[in-house]
Amino acid sequence: MNFKNFYQDKKPRYSFEIFPAKDAKGTEALIQTLRELSIFDPAYISVTYGAMGSTQALTRDLVLRISKELKLKTAFHFTCVGSTRETVKDYVEGLKKEGVDLIVALRGDPPAGTTGFQKPENGFGYANELVSYLKEMGGFSMAVAGYPEKHIEAPSKEIDLQNLKRKVDAGADVIVTQLFFDNQDFFDFEKRCRAIGIQIPIIPGLMPIVNAKQIEKITKMCGAKLPESLHQKLETYKDDVDAVIQIGIDHAVQQARELLKNGSPGIHFYTLNKAYSCKKVIESL
């Protein structure tokens, strides 16, 4: 399977990102979430793992369960953090034998408490190196991350874009963006990508807001910004859980409609392991 295949026709395709639950009860709740989202015929479900690969085993088990039990296409995240070439090969070859061949290839965030990313011995320092290695192995299709407002560590948008071009040239098949809340940031990013010769599909990533305090923390961590009008709404209703959820749904619907109207081939939803808001957004579309 190739990520590009999901975006060949004119029908917009949706994909969903989840992360492994902490215990068996949480896993069953997550499986139910995916059953609810499966009615939208998702292109794929992407599964993350924790810092330093701390949930790699859980990610692998969850990916295989989703694939076999729910019959949904799955993509597993893999980062450069703490991984040698040998561990990368063993891990991904094991998944390939199980029929899972979609990878979201990332550099990964530095572990908490460190001053910056440290390249593992006999490992990779940048995502383009990981993409190149996986391309040489063969048998995989790879998605990479794009940053409409630039990666938080990048000194400029221009340098960030050149880094993305390296990942694409190394063999990426599709770009999935970090979350953003102002569509103009995405349209500017897409235009700049096309101008330097990036022609693969660019899929906007949206996160329907469900908690005012949580989204403040998330945006600070990743460098995304909240438009002032949205921020003011959240401040006004921050103690009203239902109101905040509805604000998040309304804003995501507005974003998604404009993105699809302007040619985006699909939407990637950061679900926070919840179905309700994503369902409401897609139903509104």
Backbone as JSON, one array per atom type, in Angstrom:
{
  "sequence": "MNFKNFYQDKKPRYSFEIFPAKDAKGTEALIQTLRELSIFDPAYISVTYGAMGSTQALTRDLVLRISKELKLKTAFHFTCVGSTRETVKDYVEGLKKEGVDLIVALRGDPPAGTTGFQKPENGFGYANELVSYLKEMGGFSMAVAGYPEKHIEAPSKEIDLQNLKRKVDAGADVIVTQLFFDNQDFFDFEKRCRAIGIQIPIIPGLMPIVNAKQIEKITKMCGAKLPESLHQKLETYKDDVDAVIQIGIDHAVQQARELLKNGSPGIHFYTLNKAYSCKKVIESL",
  "N": [[0.84, -1.2, 0.0], [0.4, 2.29, -0.68], [0.7, 5.56, 0.61], [-0.08, 7.57, -1.16], [-2.05, 6.42, -2.69], [-4.43, 6.7, -1.35], [-5.4, 9.14, -1.96], [-6.22, 9.51, -4.59], [-8.65, 9.83, -5.9], [-11.48, 12.11, -6.23], [-12.92, 12.23, -3.94], [-12.88, 13.39, -0.65], [-10.6, 12.2, 1.82], [-10.43, 10.89, 5.1], [-8.32, 10.64, 7.92], [-7.07, 9.32, 11.03], [-5.39, 10.07, 14.04], [-4.08, 8.34, 16.81], [-3.07, 7.43, 20.18], [-1.36, 4.95, 22.15], [-3.23, 3.47, 24.82], [-3.0, 3.57, 28.45], [-3.66, 1.32, 29.92], [-5.48, -1.85, 30.03], [-8.25, -1.34, 30.17], [-8.38, 1.26, 29.12], [-7.49, 0.71, 26.56], [-9.57, -0.84, 25.5], [-11.58, 1.09, 25.47], [-10.49, 2.78, 23.59], [-10.51, 1.16, 21.31], [-13.26, 1.04, 20.95], [-13.71, 3.72, 20.33], [-12.48, 3.8, 17.83], [-14.11, 2.05, 16.44], [-16.39, 3.61, 16.25], [-15.44, 5.68, 14.66], [-14.87, 4.33, 12.35], [-17.0, 4.27, 10.61], [-16.69, 6.26, 8.82], [-15.06, 5.4, 6.85], [-12.1, 5.5, 7.06], [-8.97, 6.57, 5.64], [-6.62, 5.67, 6.83], [-5.42, 4.67, 10.09], [-3.3, 6.27, 12.25], [-0.75, 5.49, 14.57], [0.82, 6.58, 17.41], [3.89, 6.66, 19.41], [5.43, 6.75, 22.71], [7.83, 8.98, 24.36], [11.3, 8.4, 23.73], [10.73, 5.97, 22.61], [9.1, 4.64, 24.4], [6.64, 3.37, 24.39], [6.72, 1.55, 22.32], [6.26, -1.23, 22.05], [3.58, -1.4, 22.84], [2.48, 0.19, 20.86], [3.02, -1.35, 18.56], [1.49, -3.68, 19.14], [-1.06, -2.57, 19.25], [-1.37, -1.49, 16.69], [-1.39, -3.87, 15.17], [-3.67, -5.1, 16.21], [-5.72, -3.3, 15.49], [-5.52, -3.5, 12.73], [-6.07, -6.23, 12.23], [-8.37, -6.94, 13.74], [-10.26, -4.83, 13.48], [-10.06, -4.38, 10.83], [-8.95, -2.13, 9.6], [-6.86, 0.09, 7.77], [-3.58, 0.69, 8.89], [-1.05, 2.89, 10.16], [2.16, 3.14, 11.44], [3.97, 5.09, 13.77], [7.38, 6.07, 13.64], [10.36, 7.06, 15.12], [13.54, 8.81, 15.23], [14.61, 8.85, 17.72], [16.58, 7.4, 20.14], [17.0, 5.07, 18.66], [18.83, 2.61, 16.96], [20.27, 1.69, 13.79], [19.98, -1.05, 13.59], [17.92, -1.67, 15.45], [15.82, -0.28, 14.31], [15.53, -1.66, 11.89], [14.85, -4.29, 12.76], [12.44, -3.83, 14.09], [10.66, -2.64, 12.17], [10.74, -4.49, 10.1], [9.55, -6.65, 11.32], [6.92, -5.73, 11.56], [6.31, -5.45, 8.88], [6.21, -8.08, 8.03], [3.83, -8.76, 9.15], [2.09, -7.54, 7.51], [1.87, -4.79, 7.67], [2.66, -1.81, 6.29], [2.85, 0.95, 6.21], [4.39, 3.87, 7.22], [4.86, 6.51, 9.49], [7.31, 8.65, 9.42], [9.55, 10.2, 11.54], [11.69, 12.66, 13.12], [11.43, 13.02, 15.86], [10.8, 14.15, 19.23], [13.12, 15.66, 21.53], [14.04, 13.9, 24.52], [12.3, 14.57, 27.61], [13.71, 16.99, 29.76], [16.17, 17.14, 28.58], [18.61, 19.06, 26.7], [18.5, 19.2, 23.98], [18.08, 17.48, 20.82], [19.77, 14.4, 20.59], [21.79, 12.58, 18.49], [21.48, 9.12, 18.15], [23.97, 6.59, 18.71], [25.15, 5.01, 15.85], [22.72, 5.56, 14.68], [20.13, 7.79, 13.63], [20.07, 11.26, 12.84], [18.31, 12.99, 11.7], [15.05, 13.24, 10.2], [15.02, 12.84, 7.43], [17.15, 11.14, 7.02], [16.27, 8.81, 8.22], [14.05, 8.26, 6.57], [15.36, 7.82, 4.13], [16.85, 5.51, 4.77], [14.78, 3.65, 5.29], [13.63, 3.63, 2.78], [15.64, 2.45, 1.27], [15.54, -0.1, 2.37], [13.11, -0.97, 1.4], [9.69, -1.79, 0.48], [8.01, -0.25, 2.01], [5.75, 2.53, 2.57], [5.95, 5.98, 3.11], [4.98, 8.6, 5.29], [5.61, 12.0, 6.12], [6.26, 14.72, 8.41], [4.96, 18.04, 8.16], [5.24, 21.57, 8.7], [3.21, 24.11, 9.0], [3.52, 26.57, 10.36], [6.17, 26.57, 10.83], [8.71, 24.38, 12.16], [9.25, 24.22, 15.64], [11.92, 24.35, 16.43], [13.26, 25.28, 14.24], [15.23, 27.81, 12.68], [14.16, 29.53, 10.78], [11.41, 29.94, 8.44], [12.21, 29.37, 5.87], [14.49, 27.72, 6.11], [13.31, 25.61, 7.45], [11.58, 24.7, 5.46], [13.39, 23.79, 3.55], [14.43, 21.65, 4.94], [12.16, 20.01, 4.97], [11.98, 19.5, 2.24], [14.2, 17.88, 1.89], [13.35, 15.55, 3.18], [11.25, 14.79, 1.53], [12.6, 14.4, -0.91], [14.12, 12.25, -0.14], [12.39, 10.17, -0.2], [9.73, 10.28, 0.74], [6.17, 9.87, 0.62], [3.89, 11.3, 1.18], [2.85, 14.28, 2.83], [1.96, 15.12, 6.08], [0.5, 17.57, 8.0], [1.45, 19.37, 10.97], [-0.8, 20.29, 13.62], [-2.87, 23.19, 13.21], [-4.5, 26.39, 13.43], [-5.22, 28.51, 11.93], [-6.16, 28.85, 8.74], [-4.86, 30.29, 6.75], [-2.18, 30.09, 7.3], [-1.71, 27.46, 6.52], [-2.34, 27.57, 3.74], [-0.39, 29.36, 2.82], [1.9, 27.89, 3.44], [1.53, 25.6, 1.82], [1.66, 26.78, -0.71], [4.32, 27.68, -0.72], [5.63, 25.25, -0.58], [4.97, 24.07, -3.06], [6.24, 25.86, -4.72], [8.94, 25.29, -4.45], [9.16, 22.87, -5.62], [7.97, 20.65, -4.38], [5.77, 18.13, -4.82], [4.16, 16.11, -3.86], [1.18, 14.79, -2.17], [-0.25, 17.01, 0.26], [-1.45, 16.9, 3.38], [-3.67, 18.47, 5.49], [-3.49, 18.79, 9.03], [-5.79, 18.62, 11.63], [-6.95, 19.52, 14.88], [-9.66, 19.16, 16.75], [-10.64, 21.27, 19.32], [-10.93, 20.38, 22.72], [-10.55, 21.08, 25.31], [-9.78, 23.94, 27.07], [-7.51, 24.66, 28.65], [-5.81, 22.56, 28.06], [-5.33, 22.86, 25.28], [-3.91, 25.23, 25.24], [-1.52, 24.43, 26.41], [-0.66, 22.49, 24.56], [-0.3, 24.01, 22.19], [1.75, 25.73, 22.97], [3.83, 23.94, 23.29], [4.27, 22.98, 20.69], [4.47, 25.18, 19.07], [2.39, 26.21, 17.57], [-0.19, 28.63, 16.85], [-3.02, 30.26, 18.35], [-5.7, 31.86, 16.8], [-6.69, 35.19, 17.64], [-9.43, 35.72, 17.99], [-10.48, 33.17, 18.39], [-9.07, 32.43, 20.65], [-10.11, 34.26, 22.51], [-12.78, 33.41, 22.7], [-12.41, 30.91, 23.88], [-11.29, 31.69, 26.3], [-13.44, 33.02, 27.42], [-15.31, 30.98, 27.85], [-13.98, 29.0, 29.23], [-14.42, 27.5, 31.55], [-16.64, 26.07, 31.04], [-17.31, 23.07, 30.03], [-18.82, 21.79, 27.95], [-19.37, 23.94, 26.27], [-16.82, 24.7, 25.4], [-16.07, 22.42, 23.96], [-17.95, 22.57, 21.88], [-17.19, 24.97, 20.69], [-14.69, 24.17, 19.74], [-15.48, 22.22, 17.87], [-17.0, 23.76, 16.04], [-15.04, 25.53, 15.06], [-13.24, 23.75, 13.86], [-14.87, 22.63, 11.88], [-15.3, 24.88, 10.26], [-12.65, 25.34, 9.44], [-12.1, 22.9, 8.06], [-14.01, 22.84, 5.99], [-13.22, 25.04, 4.4], [-10.62, 24.26, 3.71], [-11.04, 21.86, 2.23], [-12.64, 22.86, 0.19], [-10.75, 24.37, -1.12], [-9.14, 22.51, -2.29], [-7.72, 20.59, -0.77], [-6.86, 17.2, -0.37], [-7.77, 15.65, 1.68], [-8.35, 15.25, 5.25], [-6.45, 15.09, 8.2], [-7.05, 13.97, 11.35], [-6.25, 14.84, 14.63], [-7.05, 13.05, 17.22], [-6.99, 12.84, 20.0], [-7.71, 10.53, 21.16], [-10.47, 10.42, 21.28], [-13.8, 10.17, 20.02], [-16.07, 11.79, 19.64], [-15.96, 14.67, 18.91], [-14.6, 14.62, 16.43], [-16.36, 13.05, 14.94], [-18.62, 14.75, 14.87], [-17.59, 16.9, 13.43], [-17.01, 15.75, 10.88], [-19.54, 14.79, 10.16], [-20.81, 17.24, 9.83], [-19.66, 18.07, 7.53]],
  "CA": [[0.0, 0.0, 0.0], [1.11, 3.56, -0.72], [-0.12, 6.67, 1.1], [-0.61, 8.34, -2.28], [-3.23, 5.76, -3.24], [-5.63, 7.13, -0.63], [-5.8, 10.49, -2.39], [-6.23, 9.51, -6.05], [-9.93, 10.29, -6.46], [-11.92, 13.43, -5.8], [-13.58, 12.13, -2.64], [-11.95, 13.68, 0.44], [-10.36, 11.07, 2.71], [-10.12, 11.26, 6.47], [-7.45, 9.73, 8.68], [-7.16, 9.64, 12.44], [-4.22, 9.74, 14.84], [-4.34, 7.94, 18.18], [-1.89, 7.0, 20.91], [-1.7, 3.78, 22.98], [-3.76, 3.7, 26.15], [-2.1, 3.16, 29.52], [-4.04, 0.04, 30.5], [-6.41, -2.65, 29.23], [-9.54, -0.65, 30.1], [-8.22, 2.35, 28.18], [-7.37, 0.14, 25.22], [-10.9, -1.22, 25.04], [-12.27, 2.33, 25.16], [-9.91, 3.27, 22.34], [-11.04, 0.32, 20.24], [-14.63, 1.49, 20.72], [-13.58, 4.98, 19.62], [-12.17, 3.51, 16.42], [-15.31, 1.47, 15.83], [-17.28, 4.73, 15.95], [-14.87, 6.46, 13.56], [-14.72, 3.49, 11.16], [-18.12, 4.5, 9.69], [-16.29, 7.26, 7.83], [-14.14, 4.76, 5.91], [-10.84, 6.24, 7.13], [-7.86, 6.12, 4.81], [-5.78, 4.89, 7.73], [-5.29, 5.09, 11.48], [-1.89, 6.34, 12.62], [-0.56, 5.19, 15.99], [2.06, 7.17, 17.9], [4.43, 6.06, 20.63], [5.91, 7.71, 23.68], [9.21, 9.47, 24.33], [12.35, 7.39, 23.76], [10.17, 4.68, 22.21], [8.65, 3.99, 25.62], [5.45, 2.54, 24.16], [6.85, 0.89, 21.02], [5.6, -2.53, 22.07], [2.15, -1.13, 22.86], [2.13, 0.68, 19.53], [3.01, -2.5, 17.65], [0.34, -4.54, 19.44], [-2.28, -1.84, 18.9], [-1.42, -1.45, 15.22], [-1.79, -5.18, 14.67], [-5.06, -5.36, 16.58], [-6.59, -2.48, 14.64], [-5.46, -4.05, 11.38], [-6.67, -7.56, 12.12], [-9.7, -7.03, 14.35], [-11.16, -3.83, 12.91], [-9.86, -4.38, 9.38], [-8.64, -0.78, 9.16], [-5.46, 0.33, 7.42], [-2.86, 1.33, 9.99], [0.29, 3.44, 9.93], [2.82, 3.26, 12.74], [4.99, 6.12, 13.9], [8.73, 5.66, 14.03], [11.24, 8.22, 15.27], [14.99, 8.57, 15.33], [15.02, 8.95, 19.12], [16.96, 6.18, 20.83], [16.96, 3.92, 17.77], [19.95, 2.33, 16.08], [19.85, 1.11, 12.51], [19.58, -2.43, 13.81], [16.61, -1.73, 16.09], [14.86, 0.16, 13.31], [15.3, -2.74, 10.93], [14.15, -5.39, 13.41], [11.07, -3.42, 14.42], [9.81, -2.43, 10.99], [10.64, -5.74, 9.34], [8.56, -7.46, 12.01], [5.6, -5.25, 11.19], [6.09, -5.73, 7.45], [5.81, -9.49, 7.95], [2.43, -8.81, 9.56], [1.31, -6.86, 6.5], [1.77, -3.35, 7.94], [3.74, -1.23, 5.49], [2.73, 2.41, 6.21], [5.18, 4.42, 8.31], [5.01, 7.95, 9.68], [8.73, 8.74, 9.78], [9.77, 11.46, 12.24], [12.89, 12.73, 13.95], [11.0, 12.84, 17.24], [11.15, 15.21, 20.17], [14.13, 15.31, 22.53], [13.45, 13.45, 25.79], [12.09, 15.61, 28.61], [14.84, 17.25, 30.62], [17.4, 17.29, 27.81], [18.75, 20.39, 26.09], [18.29, 19.11, 22.55], [18.11, 16.12, 20.27], [21.08, 13.76, 20.47], [21.77, 11.48, 17.54], [21.92, 7.87, 18.75], [25.11, 5.94, 18.08], [24.7, 4.16, 14.74], [21.32, 5.86, 14.42], [19.83, 8.87, 12.7], [19.93, 12.57, 13.46], [17.25, 13.75, 11.04], [14.02, 12.38, 9.63], [15.33, 12.47, 6.05], [18.06, 9.99, 7.08], [15.41, 7.66, 8.5], [13.28, 7.99, 5.35], [16.28, 7.24, 3.16], [17.16, 4.15, 5.21], [13.6, 2.82, 5.07], [13.47, 3.53, 1.33], [16.61, 1.46, 0.83], [15.04, -1.41, 2.78], [12.04, -1.3, 0.47], [8.47, -2.4, 0.98], [7.26, 0.66, 2.87], [5.37, 3.85, 2.11], [6.24, 6.86, 4.24], [4.47, 9.95, 5.49], [6.48, 12.83, 6.94], [5.58, 15.87, 9.01], [5.18, 19.38, 7.67], [4.94, 22.55, 9.76], [2.74, 25.36, 8.39], [4.06, 27.74, 11.08], [7.55, 26.11, 10.96], [9.07, 23.59, 13.33], [9.59, 25.12, 16.75], [13.38, 24.47, 16.54], [13.83, 25.82, 13.01], [15.53, 29.24, 12.79], [13.35, 30.31, 9.85], [10.53, 29.14, 7.6], [12.96, 28.94, 4.69], [15.31, 26.56, 6.48], [12.38, 24.53, 7.75], [11.07, 24.18, 4.2], [14.47, 23.02, 2.94], [14.47, 20.38, 5.67], [11.05, 19.21, 4.46], [12.33, 19.07, 0.87], [15.12, 16.74, 2.02], [12.56, 14.37, 3.51], [10.52, 14.42, 0.33], [13.56, 13.87, -1.87], [14.63, 10.97, 0.36], [11.45, 9.11, -0.55], [8.41, 10.39, 1.36], [5.06, 9.79, -0.33], [2.85, 12.24, 1.55], [3.14, 15.17, 3.97], [0.86, 15.39, 7.01], [0.96, 18.74, 8.75], [1.16, 19.61, 12.38], [-2.04, 21.02, 13.83], [-2.86, 24.65, 13.05], [-5.85, 26.91, 13.63], [-5.45, 29.58, 10.96], [-5.96, 28.23, 7.43], [-3.94, 31.04, 5.92], [-0.86, 29.51, 7.53], [-1.6, 26.26, 5.67], [-2.31, 27.94, 2.33], [0.94, 29.93, 2.56], [2.83, 26.76, 3.49], [1.32, 24.8, 0.62], [2.18, 27.55, -1.85], [5.79, 27.67, -0.66], [6.05, 23.88, -0.92], [4.87, 23.87, -4.52], [7.2, 26.74, -5.38], [10.29, 24.7, -4.47], [9.14, 21.59, -6.31], [7.35, 19.56, -3.63], [4.53, 17.86, -5.54], [3.38, 15.04, -3.24], [0.02, 15.31, -1.43], [-0.07, 17.67, 1.56], [-2.69, 16.68, 4.11], [-3.74, 19.32, 6.68], [-3.81, 18.13, 10.29], [-6.64, 19.42, 12.49], [-7.27, 19.01, 16.21], [-10.8, 19.83, 17.39], [-10.33, 21.61, 20.72], [-11.88, 19.82, 23.69], [-10.23, 21.58, 26.64], [-9.08, 25.21, 26.88], [-6.2, 24.61, 29.28], [-5.01, 21.58, 27.34], [-4.87, 23.36, 23.98], [-2.88, 26.23, 25.52], [-0.29, 23.67, 26.64], [-0.25, 21.85, 23.31], [0.2, 25.0, 21.24], [3.04, 26.22, 23.45], [4.82, 22.88, 23.06], [4.56, 22.75, 19.28], [4.7, 26.44, 18.36], [1.22, 26.67, 16.83], [-0.83, 29.78, 17.5], [-4.47, 30.37, 18.33], [-6.18, 33.18, 16.39], [-7.14, 35.95, 18.79], [-10.88, 35.56, 18.17], [-10.67, 31.83, 18.97], [-8.52, 32.48, 22.01], [-11.04, 34.99, 23.36], [-13.92, 32.54, 22.94], [-12.0, 29.89, 24.84], [-11.14, 32.34, 27.6], [-14.77, 33.34, 27.94], [-16.06, 29.78, 28.22], [-13.0, 27.99, 29.62], [-14.92, 26.66, 32.64], [-17.84, 25.38, 30.55], [-16.75, 21.99, 29.21], [-19.62, 21.58, 26.74], [-19.21, 25.1, 25.39], [-15.48, 24.62, 24.79], [-16.12, 21.36, 22.94], [-18.7, 23.07, 20.72], [-16.31, 25.95, 20.03], [-13.69, 23.39, 19.0], [-16.13, 21.6, 16.7], [-17.37, 24.81, 15.08], [-13.84, 26.05, 14.41], [-12.7, 22.71, 13.0], [-15.76, 22.55, 10.72], [-14.98, 26.03, 9.43], [-11.36, 25.08, 8.81], [-12.16, 21.77, 7.14], [-14.77, 23.23, 4.8], [-12.4, 25.91, 3.56], [-9.49, 23.47, 3.2], [-11.51, 20.96, 1.19], [-13.09, 23.7, -0.93], [-9.58, 24.87, -1.83], [-8.4, 21.44, -2.94], [-7.04, 19.6, 0.08], [-7.4, 15.88, -0.7], [-8.28, 14.98, 2.88], [-8.05, 15.87, 6.55], [-5.91, 14.19, 9.21], [-7.55, 14.43, 12.64], [-5.6, 14.48, 15.88], [-8.29, 12.74, 17.92], [-6.84, 12.76, 21.46], [-8.36, 9.24, 21.51], [-11.91, 10.63, 21.46], [-14.51, 10.14, 18.75], [-17.23, 12.68, 19.53], [-15.75, 15.91, 18.15], [-14.27, 14.29, 15.05], [-17.61, 12.62, 14.29], [-19.46, 15.91, 14.63], [-16.99, 17.69, 12.35], [-17.19, 15.08, 9.59], [-20.97, 14.81, 9.86], [-21.15, 18.59, 9.37], [-19.11, 18.27, 6.18]],
  "C": [[0.88, 1.25, 0.0], [0.18, 4.67, -0.24], [-0.78, 7.44, -0.05], [-1.91, 7.75, -2.81], [-4.53, 6.23, -2.59], [-6.21, 8.41, -1.22], [-5.85, 10.6, -3.91], [-7.54, 10.02, -6.63], [-10.33, 11.62, -5.84], [-12.63, 13.41, -4.45], [-12.58, 12.44, -1.53], [-11.82, 12.48, 1.38], [-9.95, 11.59, 4.08], [-9.22, 10.2, 7.08], [-7.42, 10.23, 10.11], [-5.89, 9.2, 13.17], [-4.63, 9.43, 16.27], [-3.02, 7.63, 18.86], [-2.29, 5.84, 21.82], [-2.22, 4.19, 24.35], [-2.81, 3.13, 27.2], [-2.41, 1.79, 30.09], [-5.09, -0.64, 29.62], [-7.77, -1.96, 29.08], [-9.48, 0.49, 29.09], [-8.13, 1.86, 26.75], [-8.73, -0.25, 24.67], [-11.73, 0.01, 24.69], [-11.78, 2.9, 23.83], [-10.41, 2.46, 21.15], [-12.48, 0.72, 19.92], [-14.64, 2.82, 19.99], [-13.35, 4.74, 18.13], [-13.34, 2.85, 15.71], [-16.27, 2.6, 15.41], [-16.76, 5.52, 14.75], [-14.79, 5.65, 12.26], [-15.86, 3.7, 10.16], [-17.76, 5.5, 8.61], [-15.27, 6.72, 6.83], [-12.78, 5.46, 5.91], [-9.78, 5.67, 6.19], [-6.93, 5.23, 5.62], [-5.88, 5.45, 9.14], [-3.8, 5.14, 11.79], [-1.76, 6.23, 14.13], [0.81, 5.7, 16.43], [2.69, 6.29, 18.97], [5.13, 7.11, 21.46], [7.37, 8.07, 23.52], [10.2, 8.32, 24.48], [11.81, 5.99, 23.4], [9.55, 3.92, 23.36], [7.4, 3.13, 25.44], [5.52, 1.82, 22.82], [6.11, -0.44, 20.99], [4.08, -2.37, 22.06], [1.66, -0.65, 21.5], [2.03, -0.47, 18.54], [1.78, -3.36, 17.88], [-0.97, -3.88, 19.02], [-2.45, -1.77, 17.38], [-1.92, -2.78, 14.66], [-3.24, -5.5, 15.02], [-6.03, -4.58, 15.71], [-6.67, -3.08, 13.24], [-6.24, -5.35, 11.26], [-8.11, -7.63, 12.63], [-10.69, -6.07, 13.7], [-11.06, -3.72, 11.4], [-9.65, -2.97, 8.82], [-7.16, -0.69, 8.79], [-4.78, 1.08, 8.56], [-1.5, 1.82, 9.53], [0.93, 3.61, 11.3], [3.88, 4.34, 12.69], [6.34, 5.48, 14.21], [9.61, 6.9, 14.05], [12.69, 7.81, 15.34], [15.46, 8.46, 16.78], [15.34, 7.58, 19.69], [17.02, 4.94, 19.97], [18.24, 3.79, 16.95], [19.41, 1.77, 14.77], [19.33, -0.32, 12.69], [18.19, -2.53, 14.44], [15.51, -1.26, 15.15], [14.51, -1.0, 12.38], [14.49, -3.87, 11.55], [12.68, -5.05, 13.63], [10.2, -3.34, 13.17], [9.69, -3.68, 10.14], [9.62, -6.67, 9.99], [7.15, -7.04, 11.65], [5.29, -5.55, 9.72], [5.64, -7.18, 7.25], [4.35, -9.68, 8.32], [1.52, -8.07, 8.59], [1.11, -5.38, 6.72], [2.94, -2.65, 7.27], [3.65, 0.3, 5.36], [3.44, 2.96, 7.43], [5.08, 5.94, 8.31], [6.4, 8.16, 10.25], [9.05, 10.14, 10.31], [11.14, 11.47, 12.91], [12.53, 12.44, 15.4], [11.5, 13.96, 18.13], [12.25, 14.75, 21.12], [13.45, 14.85, 23.82], [13.32, 14.61, 26.77], [13.32, 15.75, 29.5], [16.16, 17.39, 29.9], [17.42, 18.64, 27.12], [18.51, 20.37, 24.59], [18.4, 17.68, 22.08], [19.55, 15.63, 20.16], [20.98, 12.57, 19.53], [22.27, 10.2, 18.2], [23.14, 7.31, 18.01], [24.59, 4.93, 17.06], [23.21, 4.34, 14.45], [21.19, 7.03, 13.46], [19.62, 10.18, 13.46], [18.79, 13.39, 12.9], [16.28, 12.78, 10.37], [14.35, 11.97, 8.2], [16.29, 11.27, 6.0], [17.26, 8.71, 7.34], [14.61, 7.28, 7.26], [14.15, 7.31, 4.31], [16.6, 5.79, 3.49], [15.99, 3.21, 4.95], [13.34, 2.62, 3.58], [14.41, 2.47, 0.77], [16.16, 0.04, 1.2], [13.95, -1.89, 1.85], [10.82, -1.9, 1.16], [7.63, -1.52, 1.87], [6.86, 1.92, 2.11], [5.45, 4.78, 3.32], [5.54, 8.21, 4.16], [5.47, 10.7, 6.35], [5.71, 14.06, 7.41], [5.95, 17.16, 8.31], [4.67, 20.38, 8.7], [4.52, 23.88, 9.13], [3.3, 26.62, 9.04], [5.53, 27.55, 11.41], [7.74, 25.3, 12.23], [9.59, 24.53, 14.41], [11.1, 25.31, 16.9], [14.03, 25.12, 15.32], [14.08, 27.32, 13.13], [14.7, 30.11, 11.86], [12.44, 29.37, 9.06], [11.27, 28.59, 6.38], [13.8, 27.71, 4.99], [14.42, 25.36, 6.78], [11.87, 23.88, 6.47], [12.13, 23.36, 3.47], [14.61, 21.67, 3.63], [13.36, 19.44, 5.2], [11.37, 18.67, 3.07], [13.29, 17.88, 0.92], [14.36, 15.46, 2.33], [11.79, 13.86, 2.29], [11.45, 13.79, -0.69], [14.11, 12.52, -1.45], [13.65, 9.83, 0.1], [10.09, 9.17, 0.1], [7.32, 10.41, 0.29], [3.96, 10.8, -0.05], [3.33, 13.07, 2.74], [1.87, 15.33, 4.78], [1.31, 16.53, 7.91], [0.67, 18.64, 10.23], [-0.16, 20.38, 12.48], [-1.84, 22.52, 13.65], [-4.31, 25.11, 13.16], [-6.18, 28.08, 12.72], [-5.13, 29.02, 9.58], [-4.99, 28.99, 6.55], [-2.52, 30.54, 6.1], [-0.66, 28.28, 6.65], [-1.5, 26.65, 4.2], [-0.96, 28.54, 1.94], [2.0, 28.82, 2.5], [2.74, 25.92, 2.22], [1.89, 25.5, -0.62], [3.7, 27.53, -1.89], [6.34, 26.29, -0.99], [6.05, 23.67, -2.43], [5.92, 24.7, -5.26], [8.6, 26.15, -5.43], [10.28, 23.26, -5.0], [8.59, 20.41, -5.53], [5.96, 19.31, -4.24], [3.68, 16.76, -4.91], [2.19, 15.61, -2.47], [0.4, 15.92, -0.08], [-1.4, 17.63, 2.28], [-2.71, 17.55, 5.36], [-4.15, 18.51, 7.91], [-4.6, 19.06, 11.2], [-6.88, 18.73, 13.83], [-8.47, 19.77, 16.75], [-10.52, 20.04, 18.87], [-11.39, 21.02, 21.63], [-11.66, 20.37, 25.1], [-9.37, 22.82, 26.49], [-7.67, 25.18, 27.45], [-5.27, 23.67, 28.52], [-4.47, 22.14, 26.02], [-3.85, 24.47, 24.15], [-1.53, 25.52, 25.69], [0.24, 23.08, 25.35], [0.35, 22.86, 22.34], [1.55, 25.59, 21.68], [4.15, 25.21, 23.17], [5.22, 22.79, 21.59], [4.75, 24.03, 18.47], [3.55, 26.89, 17.49], [0.58, 27.83, 17.58], [-2.34, 29.67, 17.39], [-4.86, 31.75, 17.83], [-6.82, 33.89, 17.58], [-8.64, 35.76, 19.05], [-11.2, 34.21, 18.81], [-10.2, 31.8, 20.42], [-9.49, 33.18, 22.97], [-12.29, 34.17, 23.68], [-13.58, 31.49, 24.0], [-11.83, 30.47, 26.23], [-12.5, 32.61, 28.25], [-15.48, 32.11, 28.51], [-15.17, 28.66, 28.77], [-13.48, 27.06, 30.72], [-16.19, 25.9, 32.28], [-17.4, 24.31, 29.55], [-17.5, 21.83, 27.89], [-19.45, 22.73, 25.75], [-17.87, 25.06, 24.68], [-15.46, 23.56, 23.7], [-16.85, 21.85, 21.7], [-17.9, 24.12, 19.97], [-15.27, 25.23, 19.19], [-14.27, 22.76, 17.75], [-16.42, 22.65, 15.63], [-16.14, 25.32, 14.33], [-13.26, 25.02, 13.45], [-13.55, 22.52, 11.75], [-15.44, 23.67, 9.74], [-13.65, 25.82, 8.7], [-11.47, 24.02, 7.72], [-12.9, 22.12, 5.86], [-13.93, 24.07, 3.85], [-11.24, 25.14, 2.94], [-9.93, 22.56, 2.05], [-11.98, 21.74, -0.03], [-11.9, 24.18, -1.76], [-8.63, 23.75, -2.28], [-7.65, 20.46, -2.07], [-7.68, 18.23, -0.16], [-7.96, 15.12, 0.49], [-7.94, 15.79, 4.11], [-7.53, 14.78, 7.48], [-6.32, 14.76, 10.57], [-6.68, 13.92, 13.79], [-6.73, 14.3, 16.9], [-8.21, 12.86, 19.43], [-7.59, 11.55, 22.02], [-9.85, 9.37, 21.81], [-12.59, 10.71, 20.1], [-15.48, 11.29, 18.55], [-17.0, 13.88, 18.63], [-15.45, 15.62, 16.68], [-15.51, 13.84, 14.28], [-18.48, 13.81, 13.94], [-18.92, 16.77, 13.49], [-17.28, 17.04, 11.0], [-18.66, 15.04, 9.2], [-21.41, 16.16, 9.32], [-20.65, 18.86, 7.96], [-19.93, 17.52, 5.13]]
}
